[in-house]
Amino acid sequence: MKITIHTWVEFIISASVLLVLNFQYIYYSSAVAINQTGSPFIYILIVSLPSILHFVYLFIALFTNYNLQYAVQHGHSQLSQVHRPGADGGLVIGVSVLPAVLLTLFIKSQTLDLSFVGIYTTSSYTLSSSSHILAFYWLSMCLSPILLYIVVLFKNDRLKSTFLLASICVLYLPIVIYHFTFLTSESNSSSVFISTVAFYLFNLFYLIVTQMLLFNLPQCFTLCEASILAQMITCLTSETIRFFYSVLLRMNGKRAIADTFSVNEKILICIFTLIVGSLFIIIVQYLFKVVSNLHRYHLVQQAATASIAATPGTLSTSSLHNHNVPIKSILSFYIIAFSIVSFILYPILFYLLGDDPFVWVFAFIGAQPSLMFIMAIWSTLLLFTVYSYQPSIHSNIPMIISRKYFHILAILMFTPPILYHQSPFMVLSYAVSISVLLLLELLKYAMVPPLASIVKTYMNRFLDSRDSGPITLTHIYLLLGCSIPLFLTFFIDILNTNQTPTYHPLSPFAGILTIGVGDTMASYIGVKHGSRKWFGSTKSLEGTLAFAISTTLFSLFLITQYTITFSTTEIFKIFSTSLLCAIIEASTSQIDNLILPLYFFILINIM
C-alpha cells in the first residue's frame, strides 16, 4: 500500500498555500517587530519557528494519514468501527486548513490584534504578543489531529502507552520551548502561567470533543472532519468565554450600559449565546444520559420490529411500541431543553441586549423594509420546499442531483442579502439556523415524540452514502460552509479600524460560490456528461471543469456588482482559485461542503 495520488494532491495544494501564508505572516510580524524593537534578526528567527514546525507537522500528517488508511482498511479494532466508511483520514487537510484560515485572519486584520481568538485579555497585549497568541492556537490546531490519531490508535492498549506518552512529549516539546523563550521575554510570570494553562486546556478540550464525536457517533466522521469540527467548537467556546468576560467587565453590574452596545456587538452576543447555548443543551442531555437512553430504546424497537417482520404472529407491533415507553426520559429531554432556554439563555440575552430578545430582533428587522421583504421571500421558498419538493416525486432523477436543489436554494436565499450589505442580518440568521438544525438533529437522533418521526421521515429522503452514521450531517455542513466565510469577514470588519474592507470582495461568498454554484454544476455535468474519470476516482474531468468555469463566471458577475471594471489579473486570480478548489473537490474524500468554502476563502485572499 502506498500514499494515494489524491493525498499527494491535497498535500501539494496545502503545502503551497501554507508556504505563501507563512511567508506573509513572517513578513508582517517581522515588520511590526522591527518598528517596535529595532532588533529584527532574533525576532525573525523566533517568529519563523511556528512556520517551520507547521511544515514538520504537515509532513508527519502525510505519513500518518497513510498509516491511518492502512489501519482502517485492515479492520483496526478502534478506527474501523468509528471511521466514516469509504473515505481516508484526511489528516493533511485537518492539519492545514483551519490554521491557514487563522493565518489569513491575522494578515487581513491589518491591526494584527488577534487576541480575540482565545480567552486572553485584549487590553494588555502588544502586537508581538498577539502574534505569539496566534502561534499558540495555530500550532495547537496543526498538532491536535496527529495527537488524536495517536490517542485513538493506542486506545486501551497498555503495551503501547509508553510510546503514546513519548510521542506526545516529543511533538509538544518545540511548542513548549517556543513558549518559554518568547513569551517569558515580554510578559510577567503570571501571564506565562495563565497562557500555558489556557493552551493545554485548549488542546485537552479539543481531544475530548473529538473523541466524543468519533466514538459516540460512529461512522459519521473521518478523522479530518471530526478534527475540524472539534477545532471550531473549541475556538468558539474559548472565544465565547473571553467575549462575555470582557462584556461583563465593561458593564460592571450596570445594565444601562447595554444600551450603548453597537448593533454588531449585540449580534455577537446573539451568535455566541445561540450556537454555544445549543451545544450546551446537547452536552447536558448527553451527560444526563437522556439522549443515549432514548436512542438505545429506539434501536431496540427497530430490532424488535425487524424480528416481528421476520417471524409474523409472535407479537403485535403496536403492543411492542407501547411496552416500556421511556416516559421519564422523554419528559427529562423536554424539561432540560426548556430549563436551559428559559432560565439560562433567555436571561443572558435579556440582560446583555438591554431588552427582550424577541422584541429586539423584531425591532431590528422592522427598522429596515428590505429585511422584511427578504423574510417574506425566505418564508415563501421554505414553505414551497417543505410542502412541494419531494424527491420521491422525481424518482428518475439521481439523488446526488436531487440534493443539489438545496444548494440552489442557498444561492437564492443567501446571495442578495450579502450582496446588498446586510451582513449583520445574515450573520444573525445563520446563527439561528445553525442552532435550530443542531437541536432538530438532536431530536431526530433521540427519536423524541412527537416531532422526531416527522423530521426523520422528511430528511431520510435526501440521504446518500456519506450519511451512513446515526445522524445526518450534510445539511449542517451545507449551512456551515455558507456561513463560516461570512462569519470570518464579519469578525475582520469588527477588528479593522479602517472603513475599507481588507479582504477580497468575494470572501463572504466563498460558500455560495463553491458549494452553491461550483459543486452543483460539477454534479450535474459529471452525472450527465462525465466520461473521463480522474485517476482512481469516481469524479469526472468534465465535472471538474464545470466547477471551475461556473464558479469563475458567477464570481465575475458578483464582482461587477461592486466595481464596473476589473483587470485581467483579477480574472486570472478568480479562475485560479476556482480551478484549485475544483481539483480539491475532485481529489478529496472529505465532505466538500465543509472543506471547499474554507479553501476558497484562503486562496482568494492570498493570491
N, C-alpha and C positions, 0 to 999 in steps of 0.2 A: 504493500500500500504506500502511496506517495501523496505529497501535497497536491491537491487538485488545481486545475487551471483557474477555477473560479476563485479559490482562496488567493492565488497569486494576483489575480486582477484586483481583488479587494485590497490586498497588501500594497500593490504598486500605487493605486489611487490614494489610499490612506496615507502612505508614506510621503507622496508628493505634496498632498495638502498640508500635512504636518510640517514638512520642510519649509514651505512658504510661510506658514503661520508662525513657526518658531523663529524664523529669521526676522519677521516683522515684530514679534514680541521682544526679542533681544534688542532690536534697533530702537524701539520706543522706550523700553525700560532703561537702556543704556543712555539714551539722550537725556532722559529725566535725571538719571544719576549724575551725569557729567555736569549738568546745570546746578545740581544741589550740592554735590560733594567735591567736584573737581578731581576725583581720582578714578578715572574710567577703567583702568586695566583690571584691578582687583574686582571691581563691581561687575564688569562684563563677564569675568571668569565665573563669578558666583551665579549671576543671572543665567548663564549658559548651562549650568548644571542640570536644572529641570529638563531642558530640551534634550540634553544628552541621555538622561535617564529615560525620557519618554521613548526615544528610539530603541533603547535597550529593551524596555518592556514590550515594545511593538514586535521586535524580533522574537522575544520569548513567547508572545501570544501566537505568532505564526506557527511555531513548532508545538506549542501547547495545543493549538487547535487540531493539529494532526493527531496527537495522542488522544484527544477528546473524541474525534471522529472514529478512531480505531476502537476505543472503549465502547462507544455506543453501538457500532456495527457488530461487535463481538459479544454483545449481551452483558456488559458490565453490570454487576448486581445493583448498583445505585443509579448510574446515569441512564441506562437503557430503559428504566422504569419511569423516570421523571422527564426525560428529554422529549421535546416535540418530534414525532417521527417524520422522516423524510427531509430533515434539514441538518446542516452541520452546526458546529458550536458557535461560529461567527465571532470568535474571540478577537480577531483583528479589528472588526468594526466596534466591538464592545470596548476595546482599549482606546480607540482613536476618536470616535465620533463626538461624544459629549465633551471630552477635553478640548477638541477642536472648536466646538461651539463656545466653550468658555473663553478660549483664546480670542475668538472673533469678537465676543462681547467686550473683552478687555481692550482690544485695539480700537474698536468702533466707539467706545465710550468717551474717547479723547481725554477726559479729565484723569483717566487712569485710577479712578476711585472705585475699586471693585470690592470694597468691604461689605457691600450689600449681599455678597454671595453667601456669607456664613453668619455665625452667631457672634461676630465681633462687634465691638463698639466703633461706630463710624468716625466719631469726632477725634479720636486720639491717634489716628494712623496717618503717617506721611504717605507720599506717593510710592516710595520704595517699599514700605511695609505692606501697602496694598498689593504690590507686585508679589511680595512674599506670601500673602494670604492666597492670592490666585494660584501660586505654585503649589501650595499645600493641597488645595482642592483638586487642582489639575492632576498632580501626581497620584493622589489617592484614587481618582477615577481611572487612571491608567492601570494602576496596580490591582485594584479590587477584583476585576474579573479573573485575573490569574490566581489570586489567593483563593477566590471562591472555588475555582476548579480544583485546586489542591485540597481544600477542605472537603468538597463533595467526593473527590476521588478516594480519599483515605478515611471517609466517614465510617465509624465503627470498626476501624482496622487498627488495633493497638500495636501491631508489629511495626507499622509504618508511622506511628505517631511521632517518633523522634525525627524522622525525615521531614514530616509536616512542620514541626516546630523550627527546625533548622532552615527550611525553605522560607518561612515567614520572616525569620530574623534576617536572613541574607538579603531578601528583597526589600525589607524596610530599612536596612542599615543606611543606604545612601540618603534616604529622606531624613532620617534622624540626624545624620552628620550635617546635611544642608540646613536643617532647622537650627541646630545649636551653634553653627558657625556664622549664620547670617542674622537670625532674629536676636540672639543674645547681644550682638554688637550694637543694636539700636533700641532695645527695649529693656525694661526692668525685669527682675526675676519673676514677679507675679504675672506679667504679660506672657513670659515664656511658658510658665506653668499652665496658665489658662488655655493658651493656644495649643499646647501639647495635648492636654486632656481633651479639648474640643476636637482636635484632629483624630485621635484614636477613637473617640466616641462616634465620630462621623463614619469611620470605617467599620466599627463594630455594628452600628445600626444598619449600615448597608448590608453586611454579611447576614444579619438576622432577617432582614426583609427579603433578601434574595432567596435564602433557604426556605423561608415560609412560602414564597411564590412557587418554587420548584417542587417542594415535597408535599405541600397541601393542595396544589393544583397540578397534578402530574399530567404530562404530555400537552400542556398549554403553552409552554415557552421553550425556546432554546436558551442556552446559557447567555448568549448575547442579549436576547430580548428581556429576559429576567433581570440581567445586569443593568441594562439601560433604564428600565422602569424603576428599579431599586435606587439607582443614582438620582433619578428625577425626584422620587419620593423623599430621599434623604436630603437633597438640596432644598426642596420645597419646605420640609419640616424645619430644617435649621434656619432658613430664611424667615419662616413664619415666627419662630421664637424670637429672632433678632428684631424683626419688624414690630411685633406687638410690644416687645420690651421698650423699644425706642418711643413708640406711640404713647405708652403709659407714662414713661418718664416725662414726655413733653406735656401731657395733660396734668400730671402731678395732682391727681384727685379732683381736678376742676372740669366738670362735664361740659361747661360752656365753651371750653377750648375746642371741642369737636366741631363747633360751627365755623371755626377758622380753617379747617382742613380743606384742601383743594378737592376738586372732583376726582382727579387721578388718585389722590391719597385715599379717598373714600372707596374708589373702585378696587384699589389694592386690598383694603380691609375686607371687602366682599369676596375677592378672589381667594385670599388665604382662609377666611372663615368657611366658605362653602366647600372648597376642594379638600382642605385638611379636615374639616368637620365631617365630610362624608367618609373619608378614610378612617377617621376616629370611630365612627359608627361601625364600620366593618371590623376594626380591631377589637372593639368591645364585644361585639357579637361573637367574634372568634374566641376571645379569652374566656367568655362565659359558656362556651361550647354550645350555644344556641343553634348557630348555623350548622355546625357539624352534626348535631343530633338530628336536625330536620333533614339534612342531606342524606344521612345514613338511613333514616326512615324511608325516604323516597327511593333509595337504591333497593332496600328490602322489598318495598311494594312492587318495584319493577321486576325483580327476580321472581317474586311470588306470582305476579300476573303472567309472566312468561311460562312459569311452571303449570299454571292452570290451563293456559292455551295449549300446552303440550299434552296435558292429561285432563281432558274435559270431564266434568261431572264430580270432581273431588271437592270443590268448594267454589261458591259463587264469588265473582269479583266484587260485588257490592258489599258483601259481608266482610271480605278481606280489607277493604278500604275503611270500613267502619270499626275495625278492630285495632285497639291500641293507638288511636289517633293522638299524636303528641300535642294535646290542647295546651299543656303547660308551656311547651317550647314555643308554640305559635303566639301565645299571649306575651311571653317573655320577649319575643322578637319585636312586637309592636310597642311594648312598654319601653324597652331600651331605646328604640329609634325615636319614639315620641318624647321621651325624657331628655335625650341629648339635644334634640332640636329645640324643645320648648324651654329648657332650663339652663342650657349652656350656649348654644349657637345664637338663638334669638336675643337673649340678653346682651351678649357680646356685641352683636350688630347694633342693637338699640342704643347701647352706651357709647360706642365709638362713632356711630353715624350722627348721633345727636337727635335722632328721630326714629319713628317706627320704620323698619326696613322696607316694608311693602309700600308705605306712603312715600318714602324717599325714592324708590325705584319708579313708581308711577309718576311722581313729580319730575324725575329725570327724563323719562320718556315723553311725558306730556308737554314738556317745555320746548320740544322740537317736533314740529309736524312731520318732518321727514322720517323720524324714528317711528311715529305712529303708522305711517304708510308702510314702512319696512315690516313692522309687526303684522300688519294686515296681510301683506304678501306671504310672509312666512307661514302664517296660520292657514292660508288657503293651500299652499304647497304641502304642508304637513297633513292636513285633512285629506287631501287627494291621495297622498302616499299611503296613509293608513287604511283608507276605505276602498281605494280603487286599484292600487298597484299590488297585484298578487302574482307571484312567479308561476303558480300552478296554471294560471290562465295562458301563460306564454310558454308552455311546456316544450315547444320546439326550439326555444332559444336556450343556448348553453348557459348554465348557472353563472359561469365566470363573466358573461356579458350582462345577464340579468342583474347581478350585483353592482355593475357599474352605473346603474340608474342612480344610486345614492351618491356616487362621485359627481355625476352631472347635477344632481340636486344641490350638492355642496357648492358647485360653481355658481349656480343661480342665486343661492341664498347668501353666500359669504362675500362674493366679489363686489357688488355695488356698495355696501356699507363701507368697506375698506377703501375702495376707490374714491369715495366722496367724503373721506376724512371723518369717519365715525368709528375710529379705532377704539376709543374708550367704551362705547356701547358694545362693540363686537367682543372685546375682552371680557366684559361682564357677561355677555350672552354665552360665550364659550365656557366660562366658569360654571354657570348654572347648568348648562347642557352636560358637561363632564360629570358634575355631581349627580345629576338625575340618572345618567347612564350607569354610573357606578352602583347606585342604590338599586336600580332595576336589575342589574346583573346579580347583585346580592340576593334580591328577592327571587330571581329565577333559579339561582344555584340552590337555595334552601327550599324551593318549591313551597313558598308560604301562600296559603289560600287567602283571598280568592283571586288575586291578580296574577300570580306566578304562572299558572297554566295558560292564561290568555297570552301573556308576554312570550312565553316559551313557544307556543304554537305558531305565533307570527314570526318570531325570529328564526326558528328552525327551518323556515322555508328558504333561507338565504345561506345556509351553512355550506362550506366546502371542506376539502381535505385538511386545510390548516386549522379548522375548528374541531380538533379531534379530542380535546380535553373536556372536563366537566363544565367549563364556562366558555362563552363566546366573546372573543376579544377584538375581532377585526373591525367592528363598528366603532369601538372605543379608540382603536388605533387610527381610524379614519378621522375622527374628531380631534384626537391629539395631534395628528400630522398637520391638520389645517390650522390648529390653534397655537401650537408652540412657536412657529416663526413670528406670529403677531404678538405673543407674549414677550418674546425677546426684544422686538423693536419697541414695544411699549416701555419696557424697562430701560432701554437705551435712551428713549426720549425723556424719561424722568431723570436719568443721570446726567444727560447732556445739558450743559449750561447755555449752549447756543440754540438759537431758534431753528437753524438749518439742520435737517437730519444728517447724521454722519454715515448712515448705512445706505445701501443701494435701494432705489425706489421699489424694486421687485421683491425685496426681502419679506415684507408681510404676506406676499402672495406665494411664497415658496411651496406651501402645502397644496394650495389650489392648483398651481401650475403642474406640479409633479404627479400628484395622485388624482387630481380632478381632471386635468386635461391629458397629460402625458400617459399615465397608466391606463386610462380609459381607452385612448386611441391605440395604444400598444396591444391591449387585449383584443379589441375589435379587429384590427388589421391582422394581428397574429393568428387569431382563430379562423378568420375568413380567408385570408390570403397568404398566411405564413407557410412557406415550403422549405426555406433554407434555415436549418437549425444551428444554433451555436454549439460548440464542442461540448458533448456530454450534457446538453441541456434541452429542456422542452421549449425554451424561448426561441423565437424566430428572429432572423435578421430583419425581416420586413417590419415586425413589431417594434424592434429597437429603433429603426429609422423613423417609424411613425411617431414614436415617443419624442425623439429629438426634434423633428420638424414641427409637430403640433405644438410642443411646448415653446419653441422659438417664435412661432407665428403669434401665439396668444400673448407671449411676453412683449413682443413688439407692439401689439395692439394696446396693452396696458401702458407701455412707455409713452405712446402717443397721447395718452390722457394726461400725462404730466408735462411733457415737452413736445413741441411741434416737430423739431428736427432731432436726429440722433446720428452719430458718426458710424463709419464702417467699423471702427474699433469696438463700439458698443454692440453692434450686431454680432461681430465675431465672439465677443465676450459672452453674450447670451447663448449663442449657438454652442460654444464650447462647454458651458455649464450644462446645457440641456443634454448634449451628447454624453458627457461623463455620467450624468445621472441615469441616462438610458442604459449605458453599459453596466452600471451598478445594478440597475433593475434586472438586467438580463443575467447577471452573474450570481447575485446573492440568493440564498435560500431563506433569508430572514424576512420578516413581514415588511414589505416595501412601504406600506402606509406609515410606518414609524421611522424608517431609515431615510427614505428619499428626501422628504422636506428638510431634514437636518443637513444633508449633504448639499442641497441646492442653496440653502441659506449660507453655508460656509463658502461655497465656491463663488457665488455671485458677489460676495464681499471681499474676496482676496485676489480676484483676477484683475 
